[in-house]
Amino acid sequence: MGEQQYEIDLGNLMAFDPHHHFPSLPSSREELVKECLQKGTKLVQAVADALFNLPSSEDRDGPIVTLPPPTTRLPREKPLPKKTPPTKWELFAKKKGIVQRKKDKLVYDEQTGTWKRRHGYDRVNDDKDVPIIEAKLTDEPGEDPFAKRRAEKKQRVEKQEKHRLQNLKQAAKVGALPSHIQLAATALPITGTQAAPRKASKNELANVAGMAATSTASGGKFDRKLAGEKPPKHEGKYRKYLPVVEGSGMGSLEKQQTEKVLSKLISKNSHDILNVEKAVNMYNVKKDKKRRNQQGKSTSSTFGKLKPQKKPYKKTSSKGSPYKGKSK
């Protein structure tokens, strides 16, 4: 099997056999995997042989070769993105012959005598930097010019946002939404297919208000209550702590709980909780074992009395004597 039967593309480090076929269908998956590995080993060896035949240059890390341009066009994983339809402004500019020119990011500010950004933070001609606004003949008396400029700016921002959503809606109709907006398209009012937002029910609003009221460290105990606000509902069970000293009233709860458990054990279905037969057998076994131990001790004591004692007296230890010297 020579190297000529393989088609090798060194630009993509790829080799394949266009005339390969299985002589017989493998009977099991293990045989199929084994044959594919054998064929893949031969193809990798063919690529390695072709690489070593290329002219190389010596380097500190070893020989380096320059790969030729690829000859095989590999398919794309994803389809080509569709072209975004032109916006209303682009159509208007094309109709009127308006050419968009690139503007500089920095603009000279005559009020401060410095260069500032055209847009963004600390921009040129910012409303916050204007201390005095000259009155015009068209201004109405008693009107605040600063408030008027803020209102006009708010209207411009809302108009721009409206146009942006319209452009996205047109792009969504032809399936040409930008990649950074496709994931969030369902949250924007641009698809036209999403359902209308559901109105929150009274219980949901009450639950949310209760969660917000009890989200403090004190659980809402020291928070200011609104007019007509009801105490929050506690869905879970309260944990009861029994008193340490038993007595009357709350002190008898522990006794009541113990009697309740005993009544369950002595009830008709006590066999499901307690295996009475096993308990009786264990008691009998312990009783017999105890009796045998007692009999063994009694016999050993009788035999010990018949044997002569090697040490008739007990040696007193020096540790227990109050005197440090030897006894005379």
C-alpha positions as a LaTeX table, in Angstrom:
\begin{tabular}{lrrr}
\hline
Residue & $x$ (\AA) & $y$ (\AA) & $z$ (\AA) \\
\hline
Met1 & 0.00 & 0.00 & 0.00 \\
Gly2 & 1.85 & 3.05 & $-1.24$ \\
Glu3 & 1.45 & 6.68 & $-0.39$ \\
Gln4 & 0.10 & 7.52 & $-3.89$ \\
Gln5 & $-3.38$ & 6.19 & $-3.16$ \\
Tyr6 & $-3.99$ & 8.82 & $-0.47$ \\
Glu7 & $-4.95$ & 12.45 & $-1.16$ \\
Ile8 & $-2.88$ & 14.58 & 1.19 \\
Asp9 & $-3.56$ & 18.25 & 1.97 \\
Leu10 & $-0.63$ & 19.50 & 4.02 \\
Gly11 & $-2.14$ & 22.98 & 4.31 \\
Asn12 & $-4.88$ & 21.51 & 6.53 \\
Leu13 & $-2.71$ & 18.58 & 7.76 \\
Met14 & $-5.31$ & 16.24 & 6.33 \\
Ala15 & $-5.24$ & 12.99 & 4.37 \\
Phe16 & $-8.03$ & 10.72 & 3.14 \\
Asp17 & $-8.50$ & 7.70 & 0.91 \\
Pro18 & $-11.22$ & 8.32 & $-1.72$ \\
His19 & $-11.23$ & 4.67 & $-2.84$ \\
His20 & $-11.61$ & 3.06 & 0.57 \\
His21 & $-14.41$ & 0.57 & 1.12 \\
Phe22 & $-15.09$ & $-2.21$ & 3.60 \\
Pro23 & $-14.70$ & $-5.68$ & 2.04 \\
Ser24 & $-17.41$ & $-6.95$ & 4.38 \\
Leu25 & $-19.64$ & $-5.25$ & 6.89 \\
Pro26 & $-18.18$ & $-5.58$ & 10.42 \\
Ser27 & $-20.22$ & $-7.84$ & 12.64 \\
Ser28 & $-19.74$ & $-5.76$ & 15.79 \\
Arg29 & $-18.86$ & $-2.23$ & 16.77 \\
Glu30 & $-15.54$ & $-3.36$ & 18.26 \\
Glu31 & $-14.39$ & $-4.67$ & 14.89 \\
Leu32 & $-15.50$ & $-1.46$ & 13.18 \\
Val33 & $-13.55$ & 0.69 & 15.66 \\
Lys34 & $-10.48$ & $-1.53$ & 15.31 \\
Glu35 & $-10.50$ & $-1.28$ & 11.50 \\
Cys36 & $-11.02$ & 2.51 & 11.61 \\
Leu37 & $-8.05$ & 2.89 & 13.95 \\
Gln38 & $-5.85$ & 0.85 & 11.64 \\
Lys39 & $-6.87$ & 2.97 & 8.66 \\
Gly40 & $-6.39$ & 6.20 & 10.63 \\
Thr41 & $-2.89$ & 5.12 & 11.65 \\
Lys42 & $-1.93$ & 4.66 & 8.01 \\
Leu43 & $-3.30$ & 8.10 & 7.08 \\
Val44 & $-1.41$ & 9.81 & 9.93 \\
Gln45 & 1.77 & 8.02 & 8.86 \\
Ala46 & 1.24 & 9.28 & 5.30 \\
Val47 & 0.89 & 12.89 & 6.55 \\
Ala48 & 4.05 & 12.52 & 8.66 \\
Asp49 & 6.02 & 11.15 & 5.69 \\
Ala50 & 4.88 & 14.07 & 3.52 \\
Leu51 & 5.90 & 16.57 & 6.20 \\
Phe52 & 9.43 & 15.14 & 6.45 \\
Asn53 & 9.80 & 15.42 & 2.67 \\
Leu54 & 9.29 & 19.21 & 2.78 \\
Pro55 & 12.34 & 21.50 & 2.92 \\
Ser56 & 13.11 & 22.44 & 6.50 \\
Ser57 & 15.23 & 24.97 & 8.36 \\
Glu58 & 17.05 & 24.33 & 11.62 \\
Asp59 & 15.91 & 26.10 & 14.73 \\
Arg60 & 16.68 & 25.98 & 18.44 \\
Asp61 & 13.58 & 23.86 & 19.04 \\
Gly62 & 14.18 & 21.61 & 16.01 \\
Pro63 & 13.47 & 21.56 & 12.26 \\
Ile64 & 10.77 & 23.92 & 11.01 \\
Val65 & 8.85 & 23.52 & 7.74 \\
Thr66 & 6.56 & 25.94 & 5.92 \\
Leu67 & 3.21 & 24.40 & 5.05 \\
Pro68 & 1.87 & 24.93 & 1.52 \\
Pro69 & $-1.50$ & 26.67 & 1.04 \\
Pro70 & $-4.49$ & 24.37 & 1.61 \\
Thr71 & $-6.10$ & 22.76 & $-1.41$ \\
Thr72 & $-9.34$ & 21.54 & 0.19 \\
Arg73 & $-12.17$ & 23.94 & 1.00 \\
Leu74 & $-13.63$ & 22.90 & 4.32 \\
Pro75 & $-17.33$ & 23.58 & 4.94 \\
Arg76 & $-18.52$ & 26.12 & 7.50 \\
Glu77 & $-19.97$ & 24.93 & 10.77 \\
Lys78 & $-22.67$ & 27.66 & 10.74 \\
Pro79 & $-24.49$ & 29.28 & 7.81 \\
Leu80 & $-23.38$ & 32.64 & 6.48 \\
Pro81 & $-24.97$ & 35.55 & 8.35 \\
Lys82 & $-27.72$ & 37.29 & 6.44 \\
Lys83 & $-27.22$ & 40.88 & 5.40 \\
Thr84 & $-28.89$ & 43.39 & 7.70 \\
Pro85 & $-31.52$ & 45.50 & 5.90 \\
Pro86 & $-30.70$ & 49.23 & 5.67 \\
Thr87 & $-32.16$ & 51.55 & 8.26 \\
Lys88 & $-34.43$ & 54.48 & 7.51 \\
Trp89 & $-31.53$ & 56.89 & 7.86 \\
Glu90 & $-29.35$ & 54.87 & 5.48 \\
Leu91 & $-32.15$ & 54.84 & 2.89 \\
Phe92 & $-32.67$ & 58.59 & 3.32 \\
Ala93 & $-28.93$ & 59.32 & 3.09 \\
Lys94 & $-28.63$ & 57.20 & $-0.06$ \\
Lys95 & $-31.60$ & 58.98 & $-1.62$ \\
Lys96 & $-30.24$ & 62.45 & $-0.83$ \\
Gly97 & $-26.63$ & 61.58 & $-1.60$ \\
Ile98 & $-25.40$ & 62.24 & 1.94 \\
Val99 & $-21.95$ & 60.81 & 2.59 \\
Gln100 & $-21.17$ & 59.98 & 6.22 \\
Arg101 & $-17.87$ & 61.39 & 7.33 \\
Lys102 & $-15.84$ & 60.11 & 10.22 \\
Lys103 & $-15.67$ & 62.62 & 13.06 \\
Asp104 & $-12.84$ & 63.07 & 15.48 \\
Lys105 & $-13.33$ & 61.74 & 18.99 \\
Leu106 & $-11.79$ & 64.83 & 20.62 \\
Val107 & $-13.23$ & 68.34 & 20.22 \\
Tyr108 & $-11.82$ & 71.65 & 21.46 \\
Asp109 & $-13.96$ & 73.16 & 24.24 \\
Glu110 & $-13.88$ & 76.97 & 24.10 \\
Gln111 & $-15.35$ & 77.41 & 27.60 \\
Thr112 & $-12.59$ & 75.49 & 29.38 \\
Gly113 & $-9.90$ & 75.84 & 26.72 \\
Thr114 & $-9.16$ & 72.09 & 26.68 \\
Trp115 & $-9.77$ & 69.14 & 24.41 \\
Lys116 & $-12.67$ & 66.94 & 25.48 \\
Arg117 & $-14.54$ & 63.94 & 24.23 \\
Arg118 & $-17.34$ & 64.39 & 21.74 \\
His119 & $-19.58$ & 61.90 & 23.56 \\
Gly120 & $-19.62$ & 60.23 & 26.97 \\
Tyr121 & $-18.27$ & 61.29 & 30.33 \\
Asp122 & $-16.77$ & 64.80 & 30.59 \\
Arg123 & $-17.83$ & 65.59 & 27.03 \\
Val124 & $-17.71$ & 68.95 & 25.31 \\
Asn125 & $-20.64$ & 71.37 & 25.80 \\
Asp126 & $-22.03$ & 69.36 & 28.68 \\
Asp127 & $-25.15$ & 70.83 & 30.27 \\
Lys128 & $-23.58$ & 70.48 & 33.71 \\
Asp129 & $-20.69$ & 72.75 & 32.70 \\
Val130 & $-22.92$ & 75.59 & 31.46 \\
Pro131 & $-23.49$ & 78.04 & 34.34 \\
Ile132 & $-25.43$ & 80.67 & 32.34 \\
Ile133 & $-27.80$ & 80.34 & 29.38 \\
Glu134 & $-28.55$ & 83.44 & 27.36 \\
Ala135 & $-32.23$ & 84.24 & 26.97 \\
Lys136 & $-33.82$ & 84.36 & 23.53 \\
Leu137 & $-36.68$ & 86.41 & 22.20 \\
Thr138 & $-38.73$ & 83.25 & 21.69 \\
Asp139 & $-38.38$ & 82.13 & 25.34 \\
Glu140 & $-41.47$ & 82.33 & 27.46 \\
Pro141 & $-41.20$ & 84.35 & 30.67 \\
Gly142 & $-40.83$ & 82.30 & 33.83 \\
Glu143 & $-39.61$ & 79.15 & 32.00 \\
Asp144 & $-36.55$ & 77.37 & 33.37 \\
Pro145 & $-34.03$ & 77.02 & 30.50 \\
Phe146 & $-32.08$ & 74.26 & 32.28 \\
Ala147 & $-35.22$ & 72.15 & 32.77 \\
Lys148 & $-36.16$ & 72.77 & 29.14 \\
Arg149 & $-32.78$ & 71.48 & 27.93 \\
Arg150 & $-33.10$ & 68.36 & 30.10 \\
Ala151 & $-36.60$ & 67.67 & 28.74 \\
Glu152 & $-35.39$ & 68.09 & 25.13 \\
Lys153 & $-32.51$ & 65.73 & 25.75 \\
Lys154 & $-34.88$ & 63.13 & 27.23 \\
Gln155 & $-37.10$ & 63.36 & 24.15 \\
Arg156 & $-34.12$ & 62.87 & 21.85 \\
Val157 & $-33.01$ & 59.77 & 23.77 \\
Glu158 & $-36.51$ & 58.26 & 23.66 \\
Lys159 & $-36.78$ & 58.95 & 19.93 \\
Gln160 & $-33.41$ & 57.32 & 19.28 \\
Glu161 & $-34.39$ & 54.23 & 21.30 \\
Lys162 & $-37.65$ & 53.97 & 19.34 \\
His163 & $-35.77$ & 54.07 & 16.04 \\
Arg164 & $-33.29$ & 51.46 & 17.29 \\
Leu165 & $-36.07$ & 49.03 & 18.19 \\
Gln166 & $-37.72$ & 49.58 & 14.79 \\
Asn167 & $-34.45$ & 48.75 & 13.03 \\
Leu168 & $-34.08$ & 45.57 & 15.08 \\
Lys169 & $-37.66$ & 44.60 & 14.28 \\
Gln170 & $-36.99$ & 44.91 & 10.56 \\
Ala171 & $-33.81$ & 42.84 & 10.92 \\
Ala172 & $-35.68$ & 40.17 & 12.89 \\
Lys173 & $-38.24$ & 39.75 & 10.08 \\
Val174 & $-35.53$ & 38.63 & 7.63 \\
Gly175 & $-33.55$ & 36.72 & 10.28 \\
Ala176 & $-30.58$ & 39.08 & 10.28 \\
Leu177 & $-30.32$ & 39.99 & 13.92 \\
Pro178 & $-26.78$ & 40.65 & 15.17 \\
Ser179 & $-25.16$ & 37.81 & 17.08 \\
His180 & $-24.96$ & 39.81 & 20.32 \\
Ile181 & $-28.74$ & 40.41 & 20.28 \\
Gln182 & $-30.03$ & 36.98 & 19.22 \\
Leu183 & $-29.89$ & 35.56 & 22.74 \\
Ala184 & $-31.76$ & 38.55 & 24.20 \\
Ala185 & $-34.26$ & 38.90 & 21.34 \\
Thr186 & $-37.09$ & 37.33 & 23.33 \\
Ala187 & $-36.74$ & 40.00 & 26.02 \\
Leu188 & $-37.08$ & 42.87 & 23.54 \\
Pro189 & $-40.36$ & 44.05 & 21.99 \\
Ile190 & $-39.02$ & 43.51 & 18.46 \\
Thr191 & $-40.11$ & 40.00 & 17.49 \\
Gly192 & $-43.84$ & 40.67 & 17.45 \\
Thr193 & $-44.55$ & 37.04 & 18.40 \\
Gln194 & $-44.00$ & 37.15 & 22.13 \\
Ala195 & $-47.03$ & 37.08 & 24.38 \\
Ala196 & $-48.15$ & 40.20 & 26.17 \\
Pro197 & $-46.72$ & 40.57 & 29.66 \\
Arg198 & $-49.02$ & 38.93 & 32.19 \\
Lys199 & $-50.39$ & 41.07 & 34.98 \\
Ala200 & $-49.25$ & 40.03 & 38.42 \\
Ser201 & $-52.01$ & 38.70 & 40.64 \\
Lys202 & $-52.90$ & 40.05 & 44.07 \\
Asn203 & $-51.37$ & 37.04 & 45.87 \\
Glu204 & $-48.10$ & 37.34 & 43.93 \\
Leu205 & $-47.81$ & 41.02 & 44.79 \\
Ala206 & $-48.53$ & 40.25 & 48.44 \\
Asn207 & $-45.87$ & 37.54 & 48.49 \\
Val208 & $-43.29$ & 39.83 & 46.91 \\
Ala209 & $-44.13$ & 42.61 & 49.35 \\
Gly210 & $-43.85$ & 40.19 & 52.27 \\
Met211 & $-40.47$ & 38.92 & 51.08 \\
Ala212 & $-39.20$ & 42.50 & 50.71 \\
Ala213 & $-40.48$ & 43.43 & 54.16 \\
Thr214 & $-38.81$ & 40.45 & 55.87 \\
Ser215 & $-35.52$ & 40.63 & 53.99 \\
Thr216 & $-33.81$ & 42.66 & 56.70 \\
Ala217 & $-31.71$ & 41.22 & 59.51 \\
Ser218 & $-34.57$ & 41.53 & 62.00 \\
Gly219 & $-37.04$ & 39.81 & 59.68 \\
Gly220 & $-39.08$ & 43.00 & 59.34 \\
Lys221 & $-39.67$ & 43.32 & 63.08 \\
Phe222 & $-38.35$ & 46.89 & 63.36 \\
Asp223 & $-39.34$ & 48.09 & 59.88 \\
Arg224 & $-41.89$ & 50.81 & 59.40 \\
Lys225 & $-45.32$ & 49.39 & 58.55 \\
Leu226 & $-47.50$ & 50.84 & 55.83 \\
Ala227 & $-51.13$ & 51.77 & 56.32 \\
Gly228 & $-53.26$ & 48.63 & 56.15 \\
Glu229 & $-50.26$ & 46.29 & 55.82 \\
Lys230 & $-50.92$ & 42.79 & 57.10 \\
Pro231 & $-48.32$ & 40.73 & 58.95 \\
Pro232 & $-46.35$ & 38.38 & 56.64 \\
Lys233 & $-47.49$ & 34.80 & 56.38 \\
His234 & $-45.15$ & 32.10 & 57.61 \\
Glu235 & $-45.34$ & 29.16 & 55.20 \\
Gly236 & $-43.02$ & 26.80 & 57.10 \\
Lys237 & $-43.34$ & 25.27 & 60.53 \\
Tyr238 & $-42.06$ & 27.01 & 63.63 \\
Arg239 & $-39.46$ & 25.13 & 65.62 \\
Lys240 & $-40.45$ & 24.65 & 69.26 \\
Tyr241 & $-37.79$ & 24.53 & 71.95 \\
Leu242 & $-38.82$ & 22.69 & 75.13 \\
Pro243 & $-37.88$ & 24.20 & 78.52 \\
Val244 & $-34.95$ & 22.74 & 80.39 \\
Val245 & $-36.76$ & 22.45 & 83.72 \\
Glu246 & $-39.96$ & 20.43 & 83.68 \\
Gly247 & $-43.02$ & 21.83 & 85.42 \\
Ser248 & $-46.61$ & 22.80 & 84.84 \\
Gly249 & $-47.80$ & 24.43 & 81.63 \\
Met250 & $-45.05$ & 24.50 & 79.02 \\
Gly251 & $-42.84$ & 22.36 & 81.23 \\
Ser252 & $-45.12$ & 19.34 & 80.77 \\
Leu253 & $-44.74$ & 19.28 & 76.98 \\
Glu254 & $-41.77$ & 16.94 & 77.14 \\
Lys255 & $-43.79$ & 14.49 & 79.23 \\
Gln256 & $-46.66$ & 14.69 & 76.75 \\
Gln257 & $-44.33$ & 13.97 & 73.84 \\
Thr258 & $-42.86$ & 10.95 & 75.66 \\
Glu259 & $-46.32$ & 9.57 & 76.39 \\
Lys260 & $-47.29$ & 10.10 & 72.76 \\
Val261 & $-44.32$ & 8.04 & 71.55 \\
Leu262 & $-45.06$ & 5.27 & 74.06 \\
Ser263 & $-48.70$ & 5.15 & 73.04 \\
Lys264 & $-47.60$ & 4.57 & 69.43 \\
Leu265 & $-45.32$ & 1.72 & 70.51 \\
Ile266 & $-48.04$ & 0.03 & 72.55 \\
Ser267 & $-50.75$ & 0.49 & 69.92 \\
Lys268 & $-52.16$ & $-2.27$ & 67.75 \\
Asn269 & $-49.71$ & $-1.53$ & 64.96 \\
Ser270 & $-46.73$ & $-1.68$ & 67.30 \\
His271 & $-45.32$ & $-4.67$ & 65.41 \\
Asp272 & $-44.59$ & $-2.33$ & 62.51 \\
Ile273 & $-42.44$ & $-0.15$ & 64.75 \\
Leu274 & $-41.04$ & $-2.59$ & 67.34 \\
Asn275 & $-40.15$ & $-6.26$ & 66.74 \\
Val276 & $-41.43$ & $-7.76$ & 70.01 \\
Glu277 & $-40.26$ & $-11.32$ & 69.24 \\
Lys278 & $-36.72$ & $-10.19$ & 68.58 \\
Ala279 & $-36.67$ & $-8.14$ & 71.78 \\
Val280 & $-37.87$ & $-11.12$ & 73.84 \\
Asn281 & $-35.23$ & $-13.43$ & 72.32 \\
Met282 & $-32.47$ & $-10.92$ & 73.05 \\
Tyr283 & $-33.65$ & $-10.61$ & 76.66 \\
Asn284 & $-33.66$ & $-14.42$ & 77.13 \\
Val285 & $-30.17$ & $-14.76$ & 75.64 \\
Lys286 & $-28.77$ & $-12.08$ & 77.96 \\
Lys287 & $-30.47$ & $-13.70$ & 80.96 \\
Asp288 & $-28.99$ & $-17.16$ & 80.18 \\
Lys289 & $-25.55$ & $-15.66$ & 79.65 \\
Lys290 & $-25.71$ & $-13.85$ & 82.96 \\
Arg291 & $-26.76$ & $-17.03$ & 84.79 \\
Arg292 & $-23.89$ & $-19.03$ & 83.26 \\
Asn293 & $-21.40$ & $-16.35$ & 84.27 \\
Gln294 & $-22.65$ & $-16.45$ & 87.85 \\
Gln295 & $-22.37$ & $-20.28$ & 87.96 \\
Gly296 & $-18.82$ & $-20.13$ & 86.63 \\
Lys297 & $-17.77$ & $-17.62$ & 89.29 \\
Ser298 & $-19.23$ & $-19.75$ & 92.13 \\
Thr299 & $-17.37$ & $-22.93$ & 91.03 \\
Ser300 & $-14.08$ & $-21.08$ & 90.62 \\
Ser301 & $-14.39$ & $-19.65$ & 94.15 \\
Thr302 & $-14.90$ & $-23.15$ & 95.69 \\
Phe303 & $-11.89$ & $-24.56$ & 93.87 \\
Gly304 & $-9.80$ & $-21.62$ & 95.04 \\
Lys305 & $-10.54$ & $-22.32$ & 98.71 \\
Leu306 & $-9.14$ & $-25.92$ & 98.50 \\
Lys307 & $-5.80$ & $-24.82$ & 97.01 \\
Pro308 & $-2.94$ & $-23.84$ & 99.42 \\
Gln309 & $-2.11$ & $-20.20$ & 99.35 \\
Lys310 & 1.45 & $-19.35$ & 98.45 \\
Lys311 & 1.37 & $-15.93$ & 100.07 \\
Pro312 & $-0.60$ & $-16.03$ & 103.31 \\
Tyr313 & 0.10 & $-12.41$ & 104.06 \\
Lys314 & $-0.16$ & $-9.33$ & 101.90 \\
Lys315 & 2.91 & $-7.27$ & 101.37 \\
Thr316 & 2.40 & $-3.68$ & 102.28 \\
Ser317 & 3.48 & $-1.16$ & 99.70 \\
Ser318 & 5.83 & 1.62 & 100.63 \\
Lys319 & 3.74 & 4.12 & 98.68 \\
Gly320 & 0.84 & 3.97 & 101.10 \\
Ser321 & 2.98 & 4.42 & 104.29 \\
Pro322 & 3.22 & 7.96 & 105.63 \\
Tyr323 & 6.93 & 7.49 & 106.47 \\
Lys324 & 9.64 & 7.81 & 103.82 \\
Gly325 & 12.18 & 5.64 & 105.68 \\
Lys326 & 12.30 & 1.83 & 105.99 \\
Ser327 & 10.10 & 0.11 & 108.53 \\
Lys328 & 11.92 & $-1.48$ & 111.46 \\
\hline
\end{tabular}
